[in-house]
Structure formats: structure tokens, C-alpha cells
Amino acid sequence: MKRTPLLFLIATITCIAVQAQSRSWSGAISIGKSKLNISFNIKTQADGKQTCTMDIPEQGAKNIPVSLMKNDADSLSISIAPLKATYKGRKLSGESIEGTFTQNGIALPLNLKAGQIELSRPQTPVPPFNYTTEEVLFCNEAEGVELSGTLTYPVNYNGDKTTPIVLMVTGSGSQDRNETIYGHKPFHVIADYLARNGIASLRYDDRGVGKSKGSAKGITTMNNLADAKAGIAYIRNLYKFGKIGVLGHSEGGTIAFMMAADKSADFIVSLAGGAANGIDVIVGQNRAIMQQQEGTKEYADHYATALRIVYKDRVKGKSIEDKTAYIEALCTKNKLSLPNSLKANLEKCITYGDEWFTWFLGYNPRKAIRKTTCPVMAINGSLDMQILSKDNLPIIEKNLGKGNKHLIKEYDGLNHMFQHCTQTTALGYGTIEETISPEVLNDIAKWINSIK
């Protein structure tokens, strides 16, 4: 992102030019040993009216609406209602502000400088490329969804029909073809690396994202599976490649096993794909994250026990009229000690989530894994707190049939995005400059080329 103190945005309507001035102020809050970058973007319209938005790059948050209380030559004052926070600063010069960010009664120094924040993402591929890419469209005809993607040919591709190719399937939520998150573009990094190692790829925008049509409203993993199958069908109809695989991350890794089970794929690469049932995955996440952030093992264990019961009753369709009484009875019966804040959170979990989440809770991937007969590469990071390695890799090893081409591996010191990290920074995807471990990239390419 280009650092520009003053940017003029020009819109022309019936030959009348209207100018708006934009200026960004950026700085970082220190939270323990980590930092969180924040930008305030102030736009002044031609009539003098000012509006303001807030960005938190490491959390992937952009254009958070905020209220500009004061902005003059001497000071800047902002109310951030969505976060129940405020910022007040004194302008030292035209290029810096000294101030304080306050949230929930906690005041932290936040000094700002003119300009936007540029996150360092050194692995993101930069043109010119020594390989060819092609914009393509394919259709999930059964659901009437047109999907847009990038077909990447390997370096020096000459039409060799033995060239392997992978379809890339993103994790949960609506994602673009690069699986962009916190400024990282992991699928672009992977596609670039594979192209330089003789492997083609197709990555695509999820429905309703980027150039893809359709809507993500009301969909489940089964709809995402249907979209991925449409991508495989498109590749097969090109008659340009050899073995066709699926490379999926997180939910995409689970979808990869589903496609392997019905013989849609010739091989699969599951990057932190869930193998445990949905309830176990969510409970494992909550326990790990609570223990990391709160440091209280007893609370984490008690909350995990209660959460498992809540979700089991939900999957069974149990009717709950009085949520508070239900949680109190659950805690009493199972001798669980939890503060009121966590009990209130459990009440929300009784009904929280959309169709995707409800479906996910009841899904067990073991059946698909047992039916998988093609070569499988399934990997996890030891510090993954979203799909816990210890809860998922053993299930794959136990349920996957024997095969000398399988590679099941845990990488020490890597998180859910396969970034190098520590226990305390495992969830700080945006604060880590590395997009994906070079060792993982090398192993993916080496393994695919070994089974082509």
C-alpha cells in the first residue's frame, strides 16, 4: 500500500469535478510484548463535512465506522462506539499526534504519524512472473453459481499432459482466491511456489466474493463441496494435465477428504484439515485459546466440558426455554465452577451460529477418511489452536487405509497458517511477517512431484 500523506479522490458527474481530501493517521498500541497497529482515515468532503473510519490491519478489520468528535489544528478526538473506546490526541506538528486510546476504562498511549500502515509480507509474489496465468470461469450448474479463478501454469509448461495440478479450496468463511487474511495471501504464495516446481494450480474466489457470483447466505460445507467439485470437473474437461489433486486449508482440508472419498481427486493435500467431529474441533479450540489467553486450566477445562454438553444437546435438537436455568443446572450436575461471564457466553452458544455452523457441529469426517484410497498428505502445526494437531492427526492415521505414498506430519512450532510462532503468538497471524513456512512449501511440492 503506497504511503501518501494527501490523496485526492476525483469523481466526475456530468462534467462537474468534486474533490474529497483523505488523510490517514497511524500508530501502534503496546499490549504486553506485542503491538497492535491502528489507522484512522479522515475524509473531508468538498462541503467541509468530515467522516472517519478505523483500520486494525493485524485483525483484518477495515473501515470500522467511528465518530469524529474534533479535528482541528491542535487536537484529534474520536469516539469508537463498536469497540466502546475513544481516542484523544494533541497535534505536535502537521505530521504527528501524541494521544491516548481508552477502552473499557483502560488507557494506553497511542502516538500517531501521518500515513497508512504498510504490513510487511515478504513472501507475497511480485510480478513479473516467469510462468503463465489465466483468468477462468467455471460453473456449479446444479446450484447456478459461476465461479471465477486463476489458472496457473508451471514454468516452461509446454502442454505436457502429465503435469500435475491442484485445485485450492479455502478455509471456512467467505474468502478470495488467495485466501487473503491480515494482508497475507497464502494461496498465491503456494501457487507461485508450485508453478516454480512443475505443478499447475487453480484457485478461485468463494461464491459471492471477488469476481464469483452467488451468495454465501445459508450455505454449508456441502455447498462449498459442490463448488469445489465444479472446479475439478472444469480441470478434467481441459484435458491439459495429468493427475488432479485437491489442496485444501482448514475446512478446505476436510472438503479434500470428502472429495477423495467419492474418487473426485487423484490425490489430496490437507493443510490443517479437521478430522475430529465438529463438536470436538470447536471444544478443542475454545479450551486451547482460553488456556493461552487466561492461563487458567481449571476454567478452560470446566468451560470445555460445559460447551461440549451444550453442543451435544443442540445437535440432538433439545428444546431449551430458560437458558439461564439450563446452564445453572448443567454446571451444578457436572460440578463445574465458572464465573458469570462464561456462563453468559454458554447461554449464547445454545443458539449461536448460522446454517454452516449448525451443520458443522454435527459432521464427523471419519467416514470420508476411511473411504479415502488415493495418496494423502495431511499436515498440522504443533501450535495450531484452531485445528489441534493432537486431536486430528491421530484420527487421520487411525482411519486412513495403509499406503506407502501417504505423508502424515506435524510441524514443530507452526500455527494454523503454518507460520513460525511461539505459544503466545500462535494466534497473531497478522503480526507475523511470514506467510507460510518455506519447509512446508518445499514438502508440498516435493510430495506432489513424487506421486505424479
N, C-alpha and C positions, 0 to 999 in steps of 0.2 A: 504494500500500500504506500503510495507516494506521500511524503511528508510535506504538506503545503499549509503555510500559515493562513493564507487567504485564498478562497476558491470562489469564483463567480460561476453560478449556475444560470444559464440563459434559456428562457423559454419564449418562443415566438408564437403569437396568436394574431392572425390577420395583420401581419407586418408591424405589430407593436411589441417591442422588446421589453421584457420585465426582468429585472435583476434581483437576485437574492444573494446576500453575503453569508458565508458559513465560516465558523471558526471553531476549532476543537482545542480543549484544554485537557491534558493527560498527566497522570501521576500514578503512584503505587502506594497501597496501604500495606504496612508490615503486620503480619499475623503470625506471631511466633517466629519460626525460622523461615517462613515463606512470605511471598509478596503477591498481592493481587492488584493487577493493573485496572485502572478506571479511566474512561474518557467521557467528557461532557461535550456534546456537539450543539453549538448555538447557531441558529439560523435567524438572520434578520431580513424580513421581507422589505420590498420596496416602500411600503407604507410605514415602516418603522417597527412593526409588530415583531416580537421575538418569540421563538419556540426553542425547546431544548430536549435532547434525548441523551441517554446514557448507554455506554457500551462497557461490558466486562469481558474482554477477549478470552481469558483463560476458561471462562464458564460458557463460552459460546453465546453469550447474551448480547444482542444488538438492538439499538433503537428502543430502549426502555423509556416510556414516556415519563418525563419529570416536569415539575413546575418551576419556572424561572421566577424567583421572588425578587431578585435585584441583580442588575448587571450594569454597572456604571464604571467610571474611570478609576474608582477607588476600591470597589468590592464586588464580590460574586456570592449570591445566596441562592441555594437550590433546595427544593423540597422533593423527596423521592418517595412518594406515597406507596408504591408497590413493595418497597423494601422497609417501610417505616423508618426512613432515615433522612438526614439532612446534610447539606454541605454549606459551610460558611468560610469564605476566604477573603484575604486582604491583598489587593494587587500591589506588588512591589515595583513592577515595571510593566511595559507592554508585552513582556514575554514570560512572566512568572507570577504565581499566586501562592501565598502562604495561607493554609487553612486547616480546617478540621472536619472530618467525616464522623457523624454521630449516628449510631444505630442501636435501638433498644437501650438507650442510656449509656452506651459505651462510646467514648470519644477517642478517635485515632487521628494522628497527624496525617494530612494528605496535601502535599505541596504539588502544584500543577505547573506545567510548562506548555507553551503554545505548540500545537501539533498533535497528530494522531499517533497511536502506538503501533509500532511495527513488530509483530511477533517473528522471531527467528525460526524458520522452518527449512534448514539447510538441505534436507533430502528431497524437497519438492522439485520435480523435474522442470527444467527451464529450456525452452527451445533455443536454437534449432536442434531437432532430433535426427538421428541417423537411421530412423525407421519410419514407416508409413502408418498413418492413422486414417480412419474413415468414419464419418458420421453415418449411422444407420438407424432404421426404424424397423420394429417388428411388432406383431400384434398378438395379444391374448384374445383370440377370436371368441372364445366361449363367454368371456365377460366384456368384450368390446372395449378393451383397453389397448391403446397404442403407446408403445414404449420407445424411448429414444436413448441411444447409446453410442459408445465409441469402440470401434473395432480396431485393435492394434496389431499390426503385423510385425513379426520379428525382423531384426536387422538382416539385410540381404535376402529377404524372402523372395523366392523365385517361382512360386506356385507349387512348391513341394507338398504333395498331399499327405505326406507322413508327419507333417508339422503338428505337434500337439497344441491344443487350445483350451483355455479355461473360461467358463462363464463365472463372473464375480457376483456374489449375492451379498447384499449388505446386512447389517445387524438390524435390530428392532427400531421402529420409528421410521419416519419418512426421511430418506437420505438421498443425496445426489449420487451420481455415478462414481464420484471419487471417494465416497463415504466421508465427506468433509466434516470434521469435528474440531473445534477450537483452533482453526487455522491449519490443521493437519489434513492431508489428502492421502490416506494410506493406500487406497485402491489405485490412485495414479502412480504412487511410488512403486507398488507391486507390479503394475502393468509395464512400467518403464523398465524395471529390472528383468522381468520375464522376457521382454522384447529383445533385450541385450544378451539373452541367454537362449535364444532359439525357440521361444514359446509365444504363441499368439494369445490374445485375450479379448473378451467382450465385457465391458462394464456399462451399466445403464442406470438412468435416473429411476428411482421408485415411482410408482404411479402417483400423479399429482405433484411431482417435484420436477423442477427444471423444465426440460422440453417434453417430458412424458405427460400423457393425457390421463384422464380418470381422476378418481378421488380416493383418498385413504380412509374416508369415513366409514366406519362399520366393518372394516376388513379384519381378517385374522391371518395367522400364518398360512392357512390353506390358500388364501388368495395370493399371498406372496409366492407360495409354491407354484401356483398356476402361472404366474408371471415368469418365474424362472424357467419353467418347462417350455414356455413360448420362446424364450431365448435359446434354449437348447435346440428346439425344432428349427429355429431360424438358422443356426450354425450348421446343422446337419444338411439343410437344403442348399447351402452354399457349395457343398462338395469341394471345399478347398483345403480341408485339414484332415489330420489323422485322428488320433484318439481325442475325445471330447470330455473334459472334466468339469467339475464344479468346485470353485474355491469360494467358500462362504465364511463370513466372520460372525461370531456370536449366534443370533437367530439364523443367519445365513449358513452357519456350520451345521445347525440342526436340520435346515432345509436340505443341505447337501446329503445328509444321511437318508432323508426321505426320498430323494431322487435316486440315490444309489439302490435303495430297497426295491424300487419299481423298474430298475435297469435303465433309467434315463441317462445315467452318466457312466462313462468308461472308467473313471477314477474320481476320487474326491479329495479335497484338502479342507479339513475342518479346523478353522482358526478359532479356538476358544468356543467351540460349539457346545451347546448344552446337551448332556446325555442323561442327566437325572430328570425326574419328573418336575413339572413346573413349580409345584409347591416347594420341593426340596431346593430348587435353584433360588427362589425368592427368599426362603428362610435362611439359606446359607449366606446370601448377600447381606441380609439385614444383620445377622449375627456378626459377620466379619467387619462390616462397616461400623457398627455400634462399638465393637470392642476396640477398633482402631481409634475412633473419634472420642469415645467416652472413657475408654480404658477400664471399664468395669465389666469383668467377665460374668459376674453373677447376674447383673441386669441384662446383659446380652443373651445369656442362656435362658433366663426366665422369659424374656420377650420373645425369643425364638420359639420356645415351647408353646406360648400362648398364640403366637401368629400361626403356627402350624395347625393348631386346633381350629382357629377361626377360618382358615382357608379350606380345611377338610370339610367343615360344616357347610361352607359356601358351595364347594363342588357338589356336595350331596343335596344341595338345594334346601337346606334347613331354613325355616321361616323364623326370623328374629324380630320381634316387635319392639322390645325395650333393649336397646343396645347397651346402655349403661349397666342394667341388671345382668345382662348376659355376660359381659366382661367381668363384672364383680364375682359372679357365680363361678365362672371359668377359673379365675385366679384363686378363689377360695378352695375349690375342689382339688386343684393341682398344686396347692401350696406355693403359689407364685407371688413374689414380692416385687411390685412395680410402682413407680411414682405415678401420680395422677396424669402427668403429661403423656406418659407412654400408654396408659390405659385409654386416654382420649384418642391417641393415634390408632390403637387397636380398634376402637369403635368405627373410625373412618375406613379401616381395612375391610370391614364387613361388607361394604358395598362399593368401595373404591375401584375404579378401573373401567375401561371400555370393553367392547366385544373381544378385542385382541387379548387383553389381559385375562378375561374370564376363560377364554379358550386355552390360553397358555397354562393356566393353573391346572387344568385337567389333562394336559397332554403328557404322555410318557414315551420318550424316544426309543426305549429299549427294543421294542418290536421292530422298528425300522433298522436298528443297528444289527439285530440278529439276522435280518433278511439281506444284509449287505454282503455281496460276494466280490465286488471289484476292489482293486487296490485302494487303501485308505492311508492318508497322512492326517493324523489328529494330534494337535499340539495345544498346550496351555502354558501360561506363565505361572511360576510358583507364587507370585504376589498378585494374581488376578483375584479381585474381590467381587466381581460380577458373576463369573462362571468359575467357581472354585475348582482348581486343578484336582485337589484331593477328593472332591465329591463327584467328579465327572470322568476323568481319565480311567480310573479303575473300572467303571461301568462299561466303557468302550472296550477295554482289554478283555473283560469277562464275557461280553456278549458278542463281540466280533469274531467271526469264524477265523480259523487259522489261515495265514497267508504269508509267504516269505517276502511279499512286497509291501506289507503294512509297516508304517512308521508311527509309533505312538511315543510322544516325547514331552517331557516337562522341561521348560527352560528356567533356570535359576535366575531370580532377580528381575523378572519381566512381569508387567501388569497385563490388564485385559487388552490393551492396544499393542502389546508386545514391545513396550518401551522399557528401557533400563530404568530402574527406580529403587527406592527403599520402601520399607514398610510404611513409613509416614508419608511418602509422596506417591504411593501407588495409585491414588485416585486423582492426582494432579496432572491429568493429561495435557491441559493447556499450558502448564508451567514448564513442561519438559520439551526441550527443543527437538529431540529425536522423534521421528515419526514411527519408525519400526526398526527393530534390531537388524543390523546387517547379517548377523548369523542366521536369523530366521529367513531372510530373503534368500540367502545362499542355499539353505537347506531345502526351501520350497522348489527352487529352480533345479537343484541337483536331483531331488527326488522325482519330480515330473519327468525329467530327461532320462531317468533310469528305468521308467516303466513305459516309455513310448514305443 
